[in-house]
Amino acid sequence: MSSDPWGRVDETGTVYVRTADGEKVVGSWQAGTPEEALAYFERKYEGLVVEIGLLEKRVKTTDLSAKDAQTAIDHLRQQVVEHHAVGDLDALGKRLDALVETVDKRREERKVQRAKQHDEARRAKEELVAEAEELAQSEQWRTAGERLRSLVDTWKGLPRLDRKSDDELWHRFSHARSAFSKRRKAHFASLDAQREEARKTKERLVSEAEALSGSTDWGTTAARYRELMADWKAAGRAQREAEEDLWNRFRGAQDVFFAARSEVFAERDAEQAENLKLKEELAVEAEKLVPVTDLKAARSAFRAINERWEAVGHVPRDARARIEGRMHTVERALQESEDNEWRRTNPEARARAAGLTGQLQAAVDKLRTQIDAARAAGNNARADKLAKELEGRQALLDQALKGLEEFGG
């Protein structure tokens, strides 16, 4: 019989292992010596030690799932329980018990972590849904569309929730995207219709602009071109491929007209500049009539100058007011001379002036007599009051006398 601290072999070849619950039969050995039997089952024990050590390491250093870890523990425990090895099987059992605790703890940690991840994923998806629903109302078609595509990629990168929650959130998310796509499609369909209408409108404007390009009715046609330009801007943009071609035709027609008008206006401007020189010479000639010494001769000379003035054509617009103002100044001077002459020679006016002067002179004389009487009576207050009234009447008399002098005395 042979034995060691953890096992023995009896005389029949039966191998035993010592445990806390007593000896347990390991197996039988008939092929060799008892020492060889113990050595064989001790090697099996060492194999279990290695396997348990490897499992402990895997549990500690890898992301081995709790389920797989428990399966491996159960497999090793079965071998320990069946005690087909010689060694400290109780120590191996305790190590497996500790490993179960570690796996259970890891399972709980992962459960908590999964719950946390689930909550974070739910919040993240709810935020994505809220943003998508807000973007669904946007009219920033390009920016919002790109952002929605980005949100889809973000969604795909998030963990799935429970089926009900995930389906509900996805339905809202998908509905928001569909609503945006529907609105965008309707917008661009409307835009295409507007652009087509704009193209038709601009085709008509181009046709009219080209028809007007040969007109020589400069003012009316230029005004019409301004109206056409306003209509062009109001029509909006046509499709990109048509817009540039229509604009080139429209602008080209205007250029033809305005180039022809500019050529004609250049000739007209040269003619008007020459007319201005002639009118300046006539204005100088007219200005020599002032001051008027011989009204009849001055009036005759002015009429002759004015006839020559009227025969000269237009002058540049920016000089018109200035040159005509010089002639009007001479004309007003002649008119004032005529008015003065008329007043001087008008018998009725002279008689009215003389009568007014006589009335004022009598009033002045009367006031002077009254003042002298008041002074003599010692009534200075009345005399002072009458003196102020005398000042006013005297001023009127002086003015009337001056007017009477204009009539020759």
C-alpha positions in Angstrom: 0.0 0.0 0.0 1.3 3.5 -0.8 0.1 7.0 0.3 0.8 10.8 0.4 -0.8 13.7 2.3 -3.8 13.8 -0.2 -4.3 10.2 -1.2 -3.5 6.6 -0.9 -3.6 3.3 -2.8 -4.7 0.1 -1.0 -3.6 -3.4 -1.6 -6.4 -3.9 -4.2 -5.3 -1.0 -6.3 -8.1 1.3 -5.3 -7.0 4.9 -5.2 -8.5 7.3 -2.5 -8.4 11.1 -2.1 -8.6 12.8 1.3 -11.3 15.5 1.6 -13.0 17.4 4.5 -15.8 14.9 4.2 -13.5 11.9 4.5 -11.8 9.7 1.9 -13.4 9.4 -1.5 -12.6 6.7 -4.1 -10.8 8.2 -7.1 -10.5 5.1 -9.2 -8.5 1.8 -9.4 -5.0 1.2 -10.7 -3.9 -2.2 -11.9 -1.3 -1.5 -14.5 1.7 -0.4 -12.3 3.0 0.4 -8.9 0.9 2.4 -6.3 3.4 5.3 -6.6 2.7 5.4 -10.3 -1.1 5.4 -9.6 -0.8 8.4 -7.2 1.5 10.2 -9.6 -1.1 9.8 -12.4 -4.0 11.2 -10.4 -1.8 13.9 -9.0 -1.1 15.1 -12.5 -4.8 15.2 -13.2 -5.1 17.4 -10.1 -2.4 19.7 -11.4 -4.3 19.9 -14.7 -7.4 21.1 -12.8 -5.3 23.7 -11.0 -4.0 24.9 -14.3 -7.5 25.1 -15.9 -8.9 26.9 -12.9 -6.0 29.4 -13.0 -6.6 30.0 -16.6 -10.3 30.6 -16.1 -9.6 33.0 -13.2 -7.3 34.9 -15.5 -9.9 35.0 -18.3 -12.6 36.2 -15.9 -10.3 38.9 -14.6 -8.7 40.2 -17.8 -11.1 39.5 -20.6 -14.8 40.3 -21.4 -15.8 36.7 -21.0 -19.6 36.6 -20.6 -21.1 35.6 -17.3 -22.9 32.7 -19.0 -19.7 31.3 -20.6 -17.8 31.7 -17.4 -20.5 29.9 -15.4 -20.5 27.1 -17.9 -16.7 26.7 -17.5 -17.0 26.8 -13.7 -19.7 24.2 -13.7 -17.6 21.9 -16.0 -14.6 22.2 -13.6 -16.7 21.8 -10.5 -18.1 18.6 -11.9 -14.6 17.3 -12.2 -13.8 18.4 -8.7 -17.0 16.9 -7.3 -16.4 13.6 -9.1 -13.0 13.6 -7.5 -11.0 11.9 -10.2 -7.8 13.5 -9.0 -5.6 13.5 -6.0 -4.9 16.8 -4.3 -6.5 19.5 -2.2 -9.9 19.3 -3.9 -11.5 21.4 -1.1 -9.1 24.3 -2.0 -10.1 23.9 -5.7 -13.8 24.0 -4.6 -13.2 27.2 -2.6 -11.4 28.8 -5.6 -14.4 27.9 -7.8 -16.8 29.3 -5.2 -14.8 32.6 -5.2 -14.8 32.6 -8.9 -18.6 32.2 -8.9 -18.8 35.3 -6.6 -16.6 37.2 -9.0 -18.7 36.2 -12.0 -22.0 37.1 -10.1 -20.5 40.5 -9.2 -19.4 41.0 -12.7 -22.9 40.0 -13.9 -24.5 42.6 -11.6 -22.0 45.2 -12.7 -22.7 44.5 -16.3 -26.4 44.5 -15.6 -26.1 47.9 -14.0 -23.9 49.1 -16.8 -26.4 47.8 -19.4 -29.2 49.6 -17.6 -27.1 52.8 -17.6 -26.2 52.3 -21.2 -29.9 51.6 -22.0 -30.9 54.8 -20.2 -28.2 56.8 -22.0 -29.2 55.3 -25.3 -32.8 56.1 -24.6 -31.9 59.7 -23.8 -29.7 60.0 -26.8 -32.4 58.6 -29.1 -35.0 60.8 -27.6 -32.7 63.8 -28.2 -32.2 62.7 -31.8 -36.0 62.4 -32.2 -36.6 65.8 -30.8 -34.0 67.4 -33.0 -35.4 65.5 -36.1 -38.9 66.7 -35.3 -37.6 70.3 -35.0 -35.7 69.9 -38.3 -38.8 68.6 -40.0 -40.2 72.1 -39.8 -37.1 73.8 -41.2 -36.9 75.5 -44.6 -33.1 75.4 -44.6 -33.4 72.5 -47.0 -29.7 71.7 -47.6 -28.5 72.3 -44.0 -31.4 70.5 -42.4 -31.2 67.6 -44.9 -27.5 67.1 -44.2 -28.1 67.2 -40.5 -30.9 64.6 -40.7 -28.6 62.3 -42.6 -26.0 62.8 -39.9 -28.6 61.9 -37.2 -29.3 58.6 -39.0 -25.6 57.7 -38.8 -25.6 58.6 -35.1 -28.8 56.5 -34.5 -27.2 53.5 -36.1 -24.2 53.8 -33.8 -26.4 53.7 -30.6 -27.4 50.4 -28.9 -30.8 49.0 -29.4 -33.4 49.5 -26.6 -36.2 47.1 -25.8 -38.2 46.4 -28.9 -41.2 48.5 -28.0 -39.3 51.6 -27.0 -36.9 51.3 -29.9 -39.8 50.8 -32.4 -41.7 53.8 -31.0 -38.8 56.2 -31.1 -37.7 55.0 -34.5 -41.3 55.5 -35.8 -41.2 59.2 -34.6 -37.7 59.6 -36.0 -38.6 58.1 -39.3 -41.9 60.1 -39.5 -39.9 63.4 -38.9 -37.5 62.5 -41.8 -40.4 61.6 -44.0 -42.3 64.8 -43.2 -39.2 66.9 -44.0 -38.6 65.0 -47.2 -42.2 65.5 -48.2 -42.1 69.3 -47.5 -38.7 69.6 -49.3 -40.1 67.8 -52.3 -43.2 70.0 -52.4 -41.0 73.1 -52.0 -38.7 72.2 -54.9 -41.7 71.1 -57.0 -43.2 74.5 -56.4 -39.8 76.2 -57.1 -39.6 74.3 -60.4 -43.0 75.5 -61.3 -42.1 79.1 -60.4 -38.9 78.9 -62.4 -40.8 77.5 -65.4 -43.2 80.4 -65.1 -40.3 82.8 -64.8 -38.7 81.3 -67.9 -41.9 81.9 -69.9 -42.2 85.5 -68.6 -38.6 86.2 -69.4 -39.0 84.7 -72.9 -41.8 87.3 -73.5 -39.6 90.1 -72.1 -36.7 89.1 -74.3 -38.9 89.1 -77.4 -40.1 92.6 -76.7 -36.6 93.8 -75.8 -35.3 92.4 -79.1 -38.2 94.0 -81.0 -37.4 97.4 -79.4 -33.7 97.3 -80.1 -34.0 99.1 -83.4 -36.3 101.9 -82.1 -35.4 105.6 -82.5 -38.1 106.8 -80.2 -35.4 107.4 -77.6 -37.4 108.6 -74.6 -40.3 106.3 -74.9 -38.2 103.3 -75.6 -35.7 104.0 -72.8 -38.6 104.3 -70.4 -40.0 101.0 -71.7 -36.7 99.3 -71.2 -36.7 100.5 -67.6 -40.1 98.9 -67.2 -38.9 95.7 -68.8 -36.0 95.6 -66.4 -38.3 96.0 -63.4 -40.5 93.2 -64.8 -37.4 91.0 -65.3 -36.4 91.4 -61.6 -40.0 90.8 -60.4 -40.2 87.6 -62.5 -37.7 85.7 -60.3 -35.1 83.3 -61.6 -35.6 80.8 -64.3 -33.9 77.4 -64.5 -30.1 77.8 -64.3 -29.5 76.6 -67.8 -32.0 79.0 -69.3 -31.4 82.0 -67.0 -27.9 82.9 -68.4 -29.0 82.6 -72.1 -32.1 84.7 -71.6 -30.2 87.3 -69.7 -27.5 87.6 -72.5 -30.3 88.0 -75.1 -32.1 90.6 -72.9 -29.0 92.6 -72.1 -27.8 92.3 -75.7 -31.0 93.9 -77.1 -30.7 96.8 -74.6 -27.1 97.3 -75.5 -28.0 97.6 -79.2 -30.6 100.3 -78.5 -28.6 102.3 -76.0 -25.4 102.2 -78.1 -27.4 103.7 -81.0 -29.0 106.3 -78.7 -25.6 107.2 -77.2 -24.3 107.9 -80.7 -27.2 110.1 -81.6 -27.0 111.9 -78.2 -23.3 112.5 -78.7 -24.1 114.4 -81.9 -27.0 116.2 -80.2 -24.7 117.2 -77.2 -22.1 118.7 -79.6 -24.9 120.7 -81.3 -26.3 121.9 -78.0 -22.8 122.9 -76.8 -22.6 125.1 -79.9 -26.1 126.5 -79.2 -25.0 127.4 -75.7 -22.1 129.5 -77.0 -24.5 131.4 -79.3 -27.0 132.0 -76.4 -24.2 133.2 -74.1 -23.2 135.8 -76.7 -26.9 136.9 -77.0 -27.1 137.1 -73.2 -24.1 139.4 -73.1 -25.6 141.6 -75.8 -28.9 141.8 -73.9 -27.2 142.6 -70.6 -25.7 145.7 -72.2 -29.2 147.2 -72.3 -29.2 147.6 -68.5 -29.4 150.0 -66.9 -32.2 151.3 -69.2 -31.7 154.9 -70.4 -33.9 154.8 -73.5 -36.8 152.5 -72.7 -38.3 152.4 -76.3 -34.9 151.7 -77.9 -34.0 149.1 -75.2 -37.4 147.3 -75.7 -36.9 147.2 -79.5 -33.4 145.9 -79.2 -34.4 143.2 -76.7 -37.2 142.0 -79.1 -34.6 141.6 -81.8 -32.2 139.8 -79.6 -35.0 137.5 -78.3 -36.0 136.6 -81.9 -32.5 135.5 -82.6 -32.5 133.6 -79.2 -35.6 131.6 -80.1 -34.0 130.7 -83.5 -31.2 129.0 -81.7 -31.9 125.3 -80.7 -31.7 123.6 -77.4 -28.8 123.9 -75.0 -27.5 121.2 -72.5 -30.1 120.6 -69.8 -27.7 121.4 -66.9 -27.0 124.9 -68.4 -30.6 125.8 -69.4 -31.7 127.4 -66.1 -28.5 129.5 -65.9 -28.5 130.9 -69.4 -32.3 131.5 -69.5 -32.0 133.2 -66.1 -29.7 135.8 -67.5 -32.2 136.8 -70.2 -35.1 136.8 -67.6 -33.0 139.2 -65.5 -32.8 141.7 -68.4 -36.5 141.2 -69.2 -37.4 142.0 -65.6 -35.3 145.2 -65.7 -37.1 146.4 -68.8 -40.4 145.6 -67.2 -39.6 147.6 -64.1 -38.6 150.5 -66.2 -41.9 150.3 -68.0 -43.8 150.2 -64.7 -41.9 153.2 -63.4 -42.6 155.2 -66.5 -46.3 154.3 -66.4 -46.6 155.4 -62.8 -44.7 158.6 -63.5 -47.0 159.6 -66.4 -50.3 158.3 -65.1 -52.6 161.4 -64.4 -55.0 159.4 -62.2 -52.3 158.0 -60.0 -50.7 161.4 -59.7 -54.0 163.0 -58.6 -54.5 160.2 -56.0 -51.0 160.8 -54.7 -51.5 164.6 -54.5 -54.8 164.2 -52.7 -53.4 161.8 -50.2 -50.5 164.1 -49.6 -52.8 167.1 -49.0 -54.9 165.1 -46.5 -51.8 164.0 -44.6 -50.4 167.6 -44.6 -53.7 168.9 -43.1 -53.7 166.3 -40.4 -50.1 167.1 -39.5 -50.9 170.8 -39.3 -53.9 170.2 -37.1 -52.0 168.0 -34.7 -49.3 170.6 -34.4 -52.0 173.2 -33.5 -53.5 170.8 -30.9 -50.1 170.2 -29.3 -49.4 173.9 -29.0 -52.8 174.4 -27.4 -52.3 171.6 -24.9 -48.8 172.9 -24.0 -50.2 176.4 -23.4 -53.0 174.9 -21.2 -50.4 173.0 -19.2 -51.8 169.6 -20.3 -48.4 168.0 -21.1 -49.8 164.4 -20.9 -52.2 165.2 -23.8 -49.5 167.1 -25.6 -47.1 164.0 -25.4 -49.8 161.7 -26.6 -50.6 163.9 -29.6 -46.8 164.2 -30.3 -46.6 160.4 -30.8 -49.5 160.4 -33.1 -47.8 163.3 -35.0 -44.7 161.1 -35.6 -46.7 158.4 -37.3 -48.6 160.9 -39.5 -45.4 162.7 -40.4 -43.8 159.4 -41.5 -46.8 158.7 -43.8 -46.6 162.3 -45.2 -42.9 161.9 -46.0 -43.5 158.7 -47.8 -46.4 160.3 -49.8 -44.3 163.3 -50.7 -41.6 160.9 -52.0 -44.1 159.1 -54.2 -45.4 162.4 -55.5 -41.9 163.4 -56.5 -41.8 160.3 -58.8 -44.6 161.9 -60.8 -42.5 165.0 -61.3 -43.5 167.2 -58.4 
